[in-house]
Amino acid sequence: MAGMKSNHGSAQPLDSRQLRAFVTLAKTGSFTRAGRELFISQSAVSHSMKALENDIGCRLFNRLGKSVQLTPGGEHLLHHAEKILSEMAAARESIAQRSRWGQGRLRVGASLTICQYVLPRVLTQLKQEFPQTLINVESSDTRHAFELIAQDRVDLAVVVEPALMHECEFEPLVTDELAFVVAPEHPWAKTGSVPRAEITKQSFVLYSRQSQTFQMIEEYFGREEISLKAVVELSSMEAIKEFVKLGLGVTILAPWIAREEIRAKQLVALPLGKRKLKRTWGVLGSRARSRNLVEESFVRLTRANCENLFRGEAGAAINAA
């Protein structure tokens, strides 16, 4: 078209404001009415259309006095422009829903220990910040957490650091230390020491063999060439503590889990040996996407609550022993 320069060869994206003005003008058939709907002047609409026609190298309207009529090229562009503007509106609304304060959902996977001792306070605080957020919690050990994330059944999982990350990303939060925990009447509690030769003679009450913690304990004593006699395996820390209180065995756990019992002198924590056995707790998530506002707040609150809990008086019991 003479006097009209086309930029279509450069594959530049169309201006969204010009597209909106074009669609409005096509619907109203009048520069005046289009300007009124767009809250701009009639001349601004006219200049916008001239710029758009020059950009794509095609006349879009035939001017008929004060009215306009779409050309075949204009009708073709209208078909695409309406779709483009609809997609842009849908994208804006979708993002707004995800980032809107207090909206959305959070799906969390966590070990039974974290579910019991950490999450109640974390989720209470999170609900105060995001009162309308739907929260789902699924109990899972570290290995199961990978499956939950891969299957998009949870957004984040709070677990002990795994040996392999697979397709996930792990953000460390806090570290704790494992210790022997016994009843006050146990000989180790009375002497304040753990004779190496006595370890293999004890009956142990340990957390589930499938857990990352159990594997860490096995590896720790394996390096010491010590074999533990585990007569009971339980998946409940509360049950384990009750067994130990009754003198039914020795357990190995992080003293913060037995904070109240240690304070009440119902249980005693003792070091495993010269070498410490520490675990790193953190948040497991997908590498494929970034966190939203609710998820970032969940991580922040989990970190703060774990730090406060882990550095409690019970945590110092190992060093004092």
C-alpha positions, 0 to 999 in steps of 0.5 A: 500500500502506497505511503504505508511502511510495513514492519511485519518482516521484523516480527515485532509484537503488536502494541497492546494499547493499539490493539485495544483501541482497534477492537474498541473502534471496530465495535463502536464504528466511531472514533468519538465513541471509541475515545469515550470508552477508552477515556482518550480523545478522538484524535488519540484514537485516530493517531493510534490507528494510523500507527497500527496500520503503518506497523502492520502495513495494511489498511484496517478501516475505510473512513465513511464520514464520521463512521468507519468500516473494517476492511478485509484486513481489519476483519482478519486482525479483529479475529486475532486481536480479540483472542490476544486481548482475551488471553492477556486478561486471563493471564492477568487474572490468573497471576492476580489470583496467585499473588493476591494476599490470603488467596490460593492453597498450600499443600505440604508434605512433612514427617510425622515428627514435624507434623506433630511438633512444628506444623501446628504453630507454623500453620496457625501463624500462616493462617493469621497472615493468609486467612483464606488460604486452603492448607492440606498436609500429608504425612510423608518420610523423605523418600515418599516426599519425592514421589509427592512432589513429582506427582504434584500432590504437594507443593513443599515438603519439610524433611531431613536432607536426603542423600540424593536430590533427584529432580527436586531442590532442597533448602536447608533450614536448621540442624539438630543433633541426635542423642541417647535418651533413657529413663532416669532409673537407667544406669547410664542416667545415674552415671552420666556416661555411656560405656561403649561395651554396654551399647550392644547389650541394650534393647532399643526402641527406634523410629521406623526403619524406613525413615531417613533418621533410622538409616543415619543411625545405622550408618553412624554405628556401622562406622563404629562397628557397633550393632544395635539390638532394636527390639521395637520399631515405632512410627510415633515419637510419643509412643517411643517416649512412653516405652522409654519412660517405662524402662522398656528400652533406650531410644535415639532421638533429638532432645528437642522432641523430648523437651518437656520430659527432660525438663520434668526429669522423666527422661535423660539425654546423653551424647552418642559418643565423641562423634556427633550425629547431626541432621539437617532439616529443610524444605524440598520442592520442585526445581521446575517452578518458583514459590509464590507468596504463601509458600515463601511465608511458610518457609520463613515461619517454619525456619523461625519456629524450628530455630526456636524449638531446636535451640531450647533447653532440651537441646542443651541437655546433651552438652550438659550430660 
